[in-house]
Amino acid sequence: MASSKVPISRLPLPSSTHILTHNLNPDPVAKNIKELVELIKTQPSVLRKSRAAHESAHFFYMTPLPLGFPYNIRPPPDDITKEERAAYVEKVISLFEPLSEAPLAPSAGTTSQSDLKKYHSLEREHHPRELLSVAPTCLRDCFPELDVGDSLHVIGDQQPKAKIEEQGSTSIEASKAAREELVDILSGNSVLMSVPPEGHDDRGYAPWSLRYSGHQFGSWAGQLGDGRAISIFETPLPSDPDTTFELQLKGAGRTPFSRGADGLAVLRSSVREYLVAEAMQALRIPTTRSLSLISLPTIRVYREEVETAAIVCRVAESFIRIGNFQALNSEQPDASYMFLGSSGGAFAQQPPNYEALRVLGEWVTRRVLKLDVKEGEPWAKKLVWECARRNALMVAGWQAQGFMHGVMNTDNISIMGLTIDYGPYAFMDIFDEGHICNHTDEGGRYAYKYQPTMIVYAIRMLLKSLGPVIGYELEHGKAVAPGWARDIPKGKLKTWTAEAEEALSDDLEVCIMETFADEYWGLMRQRLGLRTSQIKDHTEIIQPLLALMQKHSMDFHATFRHLTTFRASWMSPRTPDMPLGNDAADPLDGFLQTLLPSDSAQPINLPAATKEWLEYLQTYATRINLAEEQAAWKELVGETKADGTPSGLNQEWEAIREAHAKQYNPRFVLRQWVLEDLISTLQTEAKDADNRDLEKPTKGRDALNKILRMCTEPFGGWGAEGASGEALTDEEKEERRLCGTGPKSLMGFQCSCSS
């Protein structure tokens, strides 16, 4: 029976109407694939030099080039002219560009013809590439027909050889070829392209990097763009061809947006992003995804110290963000001046281009957000409202799970409401609503408690960028047409922007905060095992709980997880004034001893904390015991019928309530100490890459993929939760360690933007 899975080079492309580069504007430096190929043959430095994009451009056609920068070019002969010297440099760089066609991996599966060919450079072959991980959850959700060959076996998932056919390949050789091609393409070593023949109108296909601008820490930064990210491919979801997934390599080398940087990513930051994206997905928070993590151990990267390079292949339906709109219509009164970028090098903010703004807006409305807008109907206001709604839901998930992004600049806010661009992020340890996870954020602009406010700010910037279009819609009652702003005076465009902001800004903020509040309080009820909604929940149950955690320096996640085991019946007939007798048989006594351990990370005034917690638990127990709440749980577990009469099943509803609550309170959290511990091991192994077989299991790779599994199953009872430590296996002991709060020195650890 033929396999339905295919190697990565044979995945189908979407229809032309769904391909980003067929519908948005390339920069004129290479306005089609033929010009791109000619550039990488003759003037490849053009693609690597920092430059201001053309005002109409949405993207640059690109090819990945993950090499150390400045490039290590052998000196030319001394007796040549300046022009010959420049040509020599171009020729040497072109040797590393993907100009040689390579055979595709064999396939037993069938797929639609995409006409893609694989190109590589023989000069890059001596750079080793170590596959550290492939995420099974991303494969399952986004690429069910992708054949990764024996990748899972190589990275440490010791599957029997007999299972290779189930993965898609029909032989050991084909399985190895599928894996090698996967690594080749997802490391940027090989490139999938379609170059139209001479005389053909076919648009072809090639990788690209997006242009965007944005506000960084509240200040206008001018042109930014994908400085180290290159999107290499799009493919439809087999079960829903209208849904496409974009594969993007982070750390794939310089682009015109790299400014003074090298376009690379270090192993440290790559591990952090790879793991957290799949962790966030498991926590039900909208996010980009991770497909693979590949180490480039011989490529040196210069940050605070010399590190090794790595590439994450991240996945999303779209990587378009608010900054893409700001690039086409910034708020600056004079957009022609220059900025000095944080990574060095001057780059300009281009003047507005209202036609490119229209093209991008229509694409995002119909293809990315898939809004039901008929031809000729206004779309800009709906785009802003949908972006606002999605981001409000996203940040509610952040707050409920104690996640801090760290750099909520407008160029890092997804138009789809996805968590994007993971840098100095963190999950809360000891609860502190003012915690700042990014030590670069000296003013605390993106502290945990301000994240909802920062979403409002970002959406206001989107409203400002689309202001002229919305103002036109409000005045004319219809969508803008091609060339709509050609003959309109600048003063009128500014008036439309002002009118749009005046008409919509307040309502937009109300929409965001109401959407956020409804979602946030609902998520917090789920964490607390509350099935019904009561009007005073936020003032009597949720906010007092957070205040208690902050006052007594308690761990955010451990506290919530432990509360799932609480039983309301323990509080009767106890009162807050009744002392605990340290009675091991008293379940409430045992509960509080675990909740308030004497060896906690921060000293706790146990008598005061115990009294305050007993008062809170009495209120919490009363809430759980409400007749309406019990009826909802009993109906869920089948103890009663819809009419309230007994069903005869007699299940213990509180046990079911505990199990249900545990599915919203992770046992495993991707804490900073877990990441630092893992990164240290992987960095040590990367330095030793020349002395070992890169296809053999290692301690670091095994640990990485174990943690990945725990990230994707965070609610499980890892480490034999609740069992005595004496009977644990070595694996369970390690799981229990990873579920702990870790060294006190790393609690509340702050990262830098280079993370």
N, C-alpha and C positions, 0 to 999 in steps of 0.2 A: 504494500500500500504506500503510495507516494506521500511524502511529508508535505504539510501545508506551510511549513516554515521556510524562510529564505534568508540568505546572508544579507548583511546590511546594504551591500551594493545593489541588491535586486529588490529592495523595498520600492513600492510604487510612489511616484510623485502625485500630489493632488492635481485636480484639474486646473487649467490656467487661471480660472477665475478665483482660485483659492491660493495662488502662489504670490507671496508678498512682492517679490522682485518683478513680477509681471504687471503689477497694479500700482506700485508706487514709483517715485522718481529716483533714478540713479544719479550720482554726481557725474557731470560731463567729463571728468578726467578719464572715465571708462564707462561710456554710456551703453555698452552692450558687451556680450561675452567675447566677441572677436577682438574688441579693443582691449579687454582685460588680458587675453592671451598674448596679444602683441606687446602689452606693457611688461608682463612678467618675462617675456623673451628679451626685450631690448632696454627697458627702463624700470626695472622692478623697484628701484628706490622711490619712485613716485608713489607707490602704495604704502611705503613705510615712513615717509616724511610727514611730520605734523603739518596740517594745513586747515584753513577755513574752508568748509564745504561751500558749494554754490548755494545761493539763497533758496533755490527751488528743490534742492536735493533732500531726499529722505534717507538715503543710504549710499555707501560705497560698495561696489563689487570688490571682493577681497579673496585672498588665499591664505590659509594658515601658514605661519612661519615661526614655529616655536624654537628660536635660537637665542643664545645669550646675546645681549646688546650692551655696548657697541659690538657689531659683528667683527669676528676675528678674521680679517682679510689679510692675506700675505701681501707684503709691500710690493708695489709694481717696480719695474726697472727705473733707475734714476734718470736715464737718458730719453725720456719720453715727454711729450708736450702735456700741458694742462688738460687739453681736450682728450688726449689719449689716456691720460690717467683717469679721467672721469669714466671713459668708456670701459677701462679695465675694471673699475669698481663695479659698474653695472653688470659686466660679464660674470664676475665672481659671484655676485649675489644671485644672478639668474640660475647659476648651477644648483642652488638650493631650492629653486621654485619647482612646482610640480608640472613638468613639461613632458615627461616620458609616460606613455600609456602602459598600463600594467594589466595583466589578465584579472578578470573578476573571479571570485571564489565560486566553485561549482555549486549548483543548486538542484535539489530534487523537487523543490516546491514550485508552484506556479504563481505568477503575479503579472499584473499589467505591465506592458513595456514602457519604461521610462526613458530609454535611450541614453542613460547615464553611462559614462565611462570613468575608469579610475586612472588617475594620474599621480605620479610620484617623482621623487628626485633620488637618484642613486647616491648623491652626496650625503643624504641624511641617514643612510642605512647603518652607519657606524654608531649612531646615537641609540643606546638601548632604551627600550620602553617596557616598563613593568606594569602589568595589569594587576592592580591592587584589589579592585572590587567591581562587581556588576550588581546592580540593585534588582533583585527578583520582583519586588513590588512595582517598580517602574516598568519593568518588562511586561508584567501581567496587565497593568492598567493602560499603558500607552502603546506598547509594541508587541502585541500577542503573537504576531506572525514573524518576529525577528528570531533568526537562528543565531544563537551566540556560540554554537559549537560546544567545545569542552571547556568554556570559560569558567563555569561554576566549579568544575572539577579542579582546574588549575589553581584557582584562588583559595582552595581549601575545602570546598563542599565535596567531600570524598564520595561521589556517586559511583556506583558500579558502572563499568564500561557498558553493560547491557542497557543502561538507561540513556545512552547517547542518542539512540534513534528517537526516543521520546522528546529530546531537545530539538530535533529537527534534522540532524545530519544522518546520512545513511551508511557512513563508514567512519573508521577512526581517522582516516586521512581527510575526509571531507569535514569532519568535526574540527580538526586542527586548523584547516584552511579557513573555516568560518570564523574561528576565534582570532586567528592572525589578521584577517581582514578587518574585523571589528576593532582590534587594537590599532591597526594602521590608520584607520579613518578617524577614530575617536581620539587619537593622539595628535592629529593634524599632520601626520607623516604622509598620508595619501589624501587625495581630494577627489570627490565625485563631481563631475561637470558634464554638461552637454554643450558641445561647441557646434553651432550650426554650420553646415557645409556652405561653401561659396555659392552665392546666388539664391539662397533659401531665406525666407522671411521668419523662420522659426526663431523664437526669442532665446532659446537655449536655457542653461541653468548653471549657476555658480554660487559659491558662498558670498556672504555680505556682512557688513557691520552697519548698525543703525546710527543715525545722527540725532542727537538731542542736546538740549541746554538745560539750565536749571538753577535753582536757588540752593546754595550749600550753607547750612547753618544760618539761614535767613538772609544771606547776601547773594546778589546776582553774580553768577560765575561765568556767564557767557557760554560758548560752545564747549560741550563735554563729549558725549558720544561713547561708543563701544571702544574704549582704549585698549582692552585686552580680551574682548569677546568677539567671536566670529561665528555667525550662524551658518551651518554647513548643509542643512537638509530640512525638508518638510515631508511628512507622509501622513496619509489619512488613517483614521482609526477604522479597521475593517468592518466593525459593526455599525459605524456611523460615518460615512465618507464626508459628511459636512463638518466633522470635527477633525482638525489636523493638528499634529504635534511637530514642533520645531526643535531641532537639535542644535545646541549652541555649545561651542568649546570656550571655556574660560581659562585664559592663560595661553592662548594660541599664537602669541607674537604681536608685533607692532602693527597698528593700523594708523590711518591719518589722524585718529583721535587720541593717540597715545601721549601727545605732548612730549615731555622729556623723559617719559618712562619707557620700560622695556617691553611692555605688553605681555609679560609673563606672570604666572601665579606661583607662589611657593607652596611646598607640600603642606605646610602648616595651615594656611588659609584654605587650601583645597580640601583637606580632610574635614575641616569645620563645616564648609558649605555642603560637601557631599552628604554628610550624615544628617545635618539638621533639616535639609529639605524633605527627606523621607520621614524624619521624626515628626515634622509639622503636619505632613499628610496624615500620618497615623493619629495625630491629635485632632484631626478634622478641621485644621486651619488652612484656608486657601494658600497655596504655595506653588512656586516652581518645583520641578522634580529633579532627581539625580538619576542618571543612567549608569555612569561609569566613573571610576577614578583611576588615572594612569600616572605613574611616576616616571619622570625623565631624570634619572639619578645623576647623569653626567653633565647636565646643563646647570650652570651656576647662576644664581639670582642674587642680586645685591640689594638687601634691605638694611635693617639695623646691623645685620651681619650677613655673611655669605651663606646662602641656603640653596637647597636643591629645588628644581621645578617640578610641577605636576599640573595635570589638566583634568578638570571636571567637565563631563558632558552633562549639561543641565537641559531640562526639557520643559516646555510650556506651550500652550496653544498660541501665545503671543508674548513677546518681550517688550512690546510698546508700552511706554510709560508717559506720565504727564509731561516730562521734559521734551518729548518728541513734538508736542504742540507748542511748547515755549520756544523751541528753536525756530519756529516759523512765524511767531508773533510774540516777541518779548515785550515786557512792560517798559523797556528803556526808552526815554524820549529821544536819545541819539544813539542809535544802535550801530554806529560805524566805528566806535573807538575800540581799542585793544585791551585785553585783560592778560594779566600774568597768572598762569595756572598754578595750582598748588603743586603740580609735579614738574613745574618749570616750563619755560617756553611761552612765547606770546601766541595768542589765538584770538580771532575776532568774533564778535557777535554780528551776524549778518542782518541786513535790513529785513523787515517783514516780507513774506511772500504769501499773499492771501489766496492765490490759486493753489499753491501746494498745501496750504491749510485746508482748503476745501477737499482736495483729493484725499488727504490723510483722514479727515473727519468722516467722509463718506465710507472709506474702507473700514475704519474702526467701527462705525455704526452698524454696518451690514455684515461684515465678515468676522470681526473680532467679538463684538458684543452681541451680534445677531439680533438686533432690535427690529421689531416689526414696524418698519418705516417704508411706506410706499414711495414710489418715484415721485419727486416733486414736493413731498411733505417735509416740513421742517424737521431737522435731525439734531442740531447742535445742543439744544437744551436737554433733549432726551439723553444724549451722550453724557453730558455732565452729570445729570441726575443718576444715571445708571452707574457711572464710575463712582459717584459719591456713595451710593447704596452699597456697592460691593466692598469698597474700602472701609465703610463703617462696620460691616459684618466681619471683615478681616481683623480690624483692630480690636473688636469685641472679643474675638478668639484669643488675640495676644494677651489682653488684660486678664481674661479668665484663666489662662494657663501660665500667667506670670512670665510671658516672653517679652524681651526687650530687643528692639531692632538695632538701636544705636546710631543709625545714620539715616533719618527719615527726610533726606533732601528730596526735592521734587523730582530729581532725575532717578530716584530710587522708589518711586511710588507707581505701581503698575496700573495701567488703565483698566485692567481686568479685576483689580482687587486681589492680586496675588502677592504673597510675601516674596520679595525679590531682592537680589543683591545682598546676600548675607556677608557681613563683615564683622564688626565688633558686636555681635549679638550675645545674649545670655538669657538663660532661664533663672528666675528668682531663686535665691537660696533663702537666707533669713529675710523675712518680709520687711520691705522698706519701700513705701510708695514713692519716695524721692530718689530711689537708687538710679545711678547713672552707670551704664555698663561700658561706656566708651570713654576712656580717659582723655581722649582728644576733645571731648565735649565739655570744656571747662565750665561753661555757663549753665550746664544742665538743660539745654534746650530740648533734648530728646530723652529726658528722664522718664521712667515708667509712668508716672502720673500724668505726664503731658502728652502722651502718645495720641489720645483721642483728639486733643486740641491741634496737634500737628497735622492730622489728617484733614481737619477743617481748613487749615492754612493751605495745604497742598491743593485741595479742591478749589479754593478761591483763586489760586494761580491758574488752574485750568480754565475756570470761568473767565478770567481776565484774557487769556490767550484766545479763547473762542468768542470773546465779547463782540467783535464786529459782526461775526456770523449770526450770533443770537440776536443782536440789535436789528440786523436786517430782517431776520425771521419775525421778530415782534412787530416790525413796521409793515412788512409786506404779507405776512401770513403764509409764506411759502419758502421752500429751500432756495439757497443760492444756486445759481447756474454757472457753468464754465465761463471764466472770464468776468465774473460778477463784480469784482472790485476795480477793474481796469480804469474806469473813468470817474470813480468816486473820489472826491477830495479827501485828503487826510483828516481834515477837521470833522467831516461827517463820520468817518470810521471811528474816530475817538469819541464822538458823541454817542454812537451806537454802543460802544464799549461801556461808557459811563451809564447809559440807560439800562443795559443788561445787568450791570452790577447793582444798580439801585433797585431794579425790579426783582432780582432773584437772590441776591446775596444772603439776606436774612432768612428767607424761606429755605435756602440751601443748607444753611447751618442748622436750622431746626430739623430738617430732614435727616441730616447726618447724626445729630445727637439723639434724636428719637429712635432711629434705626439702631444705633449703637446701644442705647440703654435697653431696648427691648431684647436684643440679642444677648447682651452681657448678663442681665439679671436672669434670663432663661438658662444660660450656661452655668451660672453660679448655683442656681437651684438644682441643676443636674449634678453638679459636684457635691452638693449637700444632700442628695438623695431625696429631694422634694419633688413630688409628682404634680402637685397643684400649685397654682399661683395665688398668693395672698398679698394684699395691697401693702402691708407693712413688712414684707420680707426683707426689703433692702435696708430699712431703718432699724429693724429689731433682730434680724438674723445675720445678714451678710456683712453689713458695715461694722457691727460690733465684733464679729469674728475677726475681720481684718485688723481692727483696732487692737484687739487682744494679741494677735500675732505680732504686730509691730511693737507694742508696749513691752512684751516679754521676749523679744528677739527670737521668735520661733520660725522654724523652717516652713516655708510656704507649702511645698508639695507633701512633705512628710505629715504635716498637720492635717491636710485634707484627706490623705489616704487613710490615716488613723481614724478620722471621724466616721469613715464608712462603717466601722465596726461597732459604733455606739448603738446602744439599745435604750429606747425611751423608758422602758420598764425599770431600768437601774435607778432612776431618780425617785421612785416612790418606795417608801415614804420619806426619803432623805430631803434635807433642806441645806442651804449653803452654810448654816451655822453649825451643823453636825460634823464633828471632826472625823477624819478618816482614821481607821484603826490599823493601817498597814496589814490588813487581813488579805492574805493571798486568795482566799475563797471569795472575796468580795469582788465581783467583776468590775465595778466602778473604780475601786481602789487600783486594780491592775491596769485599767484603762488610763487613769491619770498618771500612774508611774511611767508608763510608756510615753504618754503625751508630753509630760514634763520631766524628762530624765535629768538626774543630778549631774551628768557629764555632758550637758548640751554645749553647743559651740559658744554660746554667750552665757555668762552667769545669770541665773534666774532666782528671784526671791520666791522660793517655793511656797511658803505659807500664803503670801499675798496672791501669787499666781493661782494657787489651788482654790482659794476662796472665790476669786473672780471667775475662774473657769466653771466652778460649780454653779455660780449664778447664771452664767451663760448657758450651761448644759440644761439647767432647769427650763429656761425659755425655749431652748431648742427641742427639748423633750415634749413640751406643751405643743409646740408647732407640729411635731411628728404625730402626736396623738390626736390631732384634730380629726373629727369624724369624717370630714370630707377627704382628708389626706389618706386615712386608713382605707376608706371605701375605694379610692382610686387604685391603691396598691392591691387590695384584695380582688378587685375586678381584673386587674392585669394578670395576676397569677392564677386566676380561675377559682378563687374561693367563693366568689359570688357571681351570679349572673348579671346581665345588664339591668334587670329590674331590682337588684339588690338582694334577691333571695339566695340562700346558701346553695352552692353547687355540689357539695359533698366531697370536694377534692382535699380540703383541709391542709393546704400547704402553709408553711410558715412564712407569712408575708414579709416579715422583717429580714429574714435571711435572703429572700429574693430582692428586697430593697437594697441590701448590702452588696449583693453581686452586681446589681444594676448600677449602683453608685460607683463601684470600682471601675466600671467601663468608662468613667469620665475623670478618674483620678489616677494618673500614671504611677505605677510602682517604680518604673525606671524613668529617670529624667536625664537628658544629655547635659550634664553639668559641666562647668568649666574644668573641674579637676579631672573628670573622665577624659575630656579632650586633651588636656595637657599631658596626662599620663600616656595616652595612646600616641600622641604626636611625637613625644620624646623617643619612644621605641621605634617608630617608623623612620624618624630622621636618622637614628643610629644605623638602621639597616640600609637606608639609602646611601649613606657614606661608604658602606661596605659592598656596594653593588658589583664592583669589578671582581670580587672574590667569591661570588656565589652564583648558582643557577637561578635565574630570575623566574623560572617556572616551578620551582620547588616551594613548598609551604614554608612560611616563616612565622615566628612568634607574633610579630607585628601585624602581618596580614591576617592571621587567624583571629587576633584580638579585634581588628577592624571589622571583620565580617561577623563576629559574635556581637559586637556593639551595634552594628547595622541591624541585625535581627532583633535585638532588644529595642532599638529605636522604632522599628516597624510593628512591634508587639508590646507597646509600653504598659498596657494594662494587665499583662499576665502576672502570675504570682512568682516572679523570678526569685531564685535563691530559696526555693521551698518556703515561701513567705508563711510565717506563723509557726513553722516547725522549730523544734529544738536544734540549736547549733551543733550539738554533739553528734547527730546522725547524718550530717550533710556530706555529700560527696565533694571532691575537690572542685568540680565544675560549679556546683551549687554554692560553695563558699565564695568562689570568684564572682558569681552572679550577685550574691548578697553584698559583696564589697562594692560592686559597681552600682548597686541601688542605694548605697549610703551617701551621706553628705560630704564625705571626703575630708581631706586635711583642713583644719581651721584656717590655715594660711591662704587657702585658695577660695574661701567662701567670699562671695562678692567680688571676685577677681575681675578687674577691668582690662579690656583689650584695647589695642590701638586700631586705627583705620587700616593699617597694613595687614591686620589679621583677616 
